[in-house]
Amino acid sequence: MDVRFLARYYWNRVFWFFAKPVRRVYRFVRRPRGRAAKVLITNGNKVLLVRPGYNHRQWTTPGGAVDKNETFEVAARREVEEELDIQLDALSEITTYDHVFDGQTNIVQIFHAEVTDPRFTVDGIEIVEAEWFPIERLPPDRRSRIDEIVKIFKASAKTGTPLAL
């Protein structure tokens, strides 16, 4: 196994072991607002879902936090490239919603991207598994919001406009 990968992996584990409680207290006291971007990636009638190596470990869409001075779209592209080594062409907005976690309210913007090449490479640290699923047969151990996102995606594909979640 690659030594650099193992060093990065264990550094990440140790860092979050100490940082998570500090972050939880900060969020409880300050009640900050965060921003996040997620991408529903499709290839024909299949959806690419990822299983993170932290937190809930359920199937979900790839994405993550929006950095300071970064747009939602730029963050969506960056996160997908970091997690799956996929360069996205066109992105279209599906919806936006508020997500409260650990005392922090995040504004989450969901995008859609159609890819023609189904190949990807999982980073192995943030994401431990990724797989293409038929849009009509998603895995049972998925985040509940995935069903809502797919429903809105289908509706917005018909109307051509973003819808509310």
C-alpha positions as CSV (number, residue, x, y, z in Angstrom):
1,M,0.0,0.0,0.0
2,D,1.2,3.6,-0.7
3,V,3.0,5.1,2.2
4,R,1.7,8.7,1.3
5,F,-1.9,7.4,1.3
6,L,-1.5,5.8,4.7
7,A,0.1,8.9,6.2
8,R,-2.7,11.0,4.8
9,Y,-5.3,8.6,6.0
10,Y,-4.0,8.3,9.6
11,W,-3.3,12.1,9.8
12,N,-6.9,12.7,8.9
13,R,-8.2,10.2,11.5
14,V,-6.0,11.8,14.3
15,F,-6.9,15.3,13.3
16,W,-10.6,14.7,13.4
17,F,-10.4,12.8,16.7
18,F,-9.3,16.1,18.3
19,A,-11.0,18.6,16.0
20,K,-14.5,17.2,16.1
21,P,-15.3,18.0,19.8
22,V,-13.8,21.5,19.4
23,R,-15.9,22.1,16.3
24,R,-19.1,20.8,18.0
25,V,-18.6,23.3,20.9
26,Y,-17.9,26.2,18.5
27,R,-21.0,25.4,16.5
28,F,-23.1,25.2,19.7
29,V,-21.9,28.6,21.0
30,R,-21.6,30.6,17.7
31,R,-24.4,29.0,15.6
32,P,-22.6,29.7,12.3
33,R,-24.2,29.4,8.9
34,G,-22.3,27.2,6.4
35,R,-22.6,26.5,2.8
36,A,-22.3,23.1,1.0
37,A,-22.7,21.9,-2.6
38,K,-23.7,18.4,-3.7
39,V,-24.0,16.9,-7.2
40,L,-26.4,14.3,-8.6
41,I,-24.2,12.7,-11.3
42,T,-26.1,10.7,-13.9
43,N,-25.0,8.5,-16.8
44,G,-28.2,7.7,-18.8
45,N,-30.6,6.2,-16.3
46,K,-28.0,5.5,-13.6
47,V,-27.0,7.7,-10.6
48,L,-23.5,7.8,-9.0
49,L,-23.7,7.5,-5.2
50,V,-20.9,7.6,-2.7
51,R,-20.4,6.1,0.7
52,P,-18.3,8.4,3.0
53,G,-15.8,7.0,5.4
54,Y,-17.1,9.2,8.2
55,N,-20.3,10.2,9.9
56,H,-23.4,8.4,8.6
57,R,-21.7,6.1,6.1
58,Q,-24.9,5.8,4.0
59,W,-25.1,6.2,0.3
60,T,-25.4,9.8,-0.7
61,T,-24.4,12.3,-3.5
62,P,-20.8,13.5,-3.7
63,G,-20.1,17.0,-2.5
64,G,-19.0,19.0,0.5
65,A,-18.3,22.4,2.1
66,V,-18.1,25.6,0.1
67,D,-14.8,27.4,1.0
68,K,-14.7,31.1,1.7
69,N,-14.9,33.3,-1.5
70,E,-15.9,30.2,-3.5
71,T,-19.2,29.8,-5.4
72,F,-21.4,26.8,-5.0
73,E,-20.7,25.7,-8.5
74,V,-16.9,25.9,-8.1
75,A,-17.2,24.0,-4.8
76,A,-19.3,21.3,-6.5
77,R,-16.8,20.8,-9.2
78,R,-13.8,20.8,-6.8
79,E,-15.4,18.3,-4.4
80,V,-16.3,15.8,-7.2
81,E,-12.8,16.1,-8.6
82,E,-11.2,15.5,-5.2
83,E,-13.5,12.7,-4.2
84,L,-14.0,10.8,-7.5
85,D,-11.4,12.3,-10.0
86,I,-14.2,13.3,-12.3
87,Q,-14.1,16.6,-14.3
88,L,-17.6,17.9,-14.7
89,D,-18.7,19.8,-17.8
90,A,-22.1,21.4,-17.5
91,L,-23.8,21.8,-14.1
92,S,-27.4,22.7,-13.7
93,E,-29.0,23.7,-10.4
94,I,-31.7,21.3,-9.1
95,T,-32.6,22.8,-5.7
96,T,-31.4,24.5,-2.5
97,Y,-32.3,23.6,1.1
98,D,-31.2,24.2,4.7
99,H,-29.6,21.4,6.6
100,V,-29.1,21.6,10.4
101,F,-26.3,19.4,11.8
102,D,-24.3,19.7,15.1
103,G,-25.8,23.2,15.8
104,Q,-24.9,24.6,12.4
105,T,-27.3,25.5,9.6
106,N,-25.9,24.8,6.2
107,I,-27.3,26.1,3.0
108,V,-27.0,23.2,0.6
109,Q,-27.2,23.7,-3.2
110,I,-27.8,20.6,-5.3
111,F,-26.6,20.4,-8.9
112,H,-27.0,17.9,-11.7
113,A,-24.3,16.7,-14.1
114,E,-24.6,14.2,-16.9
115,V,-21.4,12.3,-17.7
116,T,-20.7,10.2,-20.7
117,D,-17.7,8.4,-19.2
118,P,-18.8,6.3,-16.2
119,R,-15.2,5.8,-14.9
120,F,-14.2,7.3,-11.5
121,T,-11.5,6.8,-8.9
122,V,-12.5,6.8,-5.2
123,D,-10.1,8.9,-3.0
124,G,-10.2,6.2,-0.2
125,I,-10.2,8.7,2.6
126,E,-13.3,10.9,2.4
127,I,-15.1,8.4,0.2
128,V,-14.6,4.7,0.7
129,E,-17.0,3.4,-1.9
130,A,-18.9,4.7,-5.0
131,E,-21.2,2.9,-7.3
132,W,-23.6,3.5,-10.2
133,F,-27.2,2.6,-9.4
134,P,-30.3,2.5,-11.6
135,I,-32.3,5.6,-10.8
136,E,-35.4,3.4,-10.1
137,R,-33.5,1.0,-7.8
138,L,-31.4,2.9,-5.4
139,P,-29.8,1.1,-2.4
140,P,-31.9,0.7,0.7
141,D,-29.1,2.1,3.0
142,R,-29.2,5.6,1.5
143,R,-29.7,9.0,3.0
144,S,-33.4,9.8,3.1
145,R,-32.9,13.1,1.2
146,I,-31.7,11.2,-1.9
147,D,-35.3,10.2,-2.7
148,E,-36.4,13.8,-2.5
149,I,-33.5,15.0,-4.6
150,V,-34.2,12.4,-7.3
151,K,-37.9,13.3,-7.3
152,I,-37.1,17.0,-7.7
153,F,-34.5,16.2,-10.4
154,K,-37.1,14.3,-12.4
155,A,-39.6,17.2,-12.0
156,S,-37.1,19.9,-12.8
157,A,-35.9,17.9,-15.9
158,K,-39.4,18.2,-17.2
159,T,-39.9,21.9,-16.4
160,G,-36.3,23.0,-16.9
161,T,-36.3,25.1,-13.7
162,P,-34.9,24.5,-10.2
163,L,-37.6,23.5,-7.7
164,A,-37.8,23.8,-3.8
165,L,-37.0,20.8,-1.6
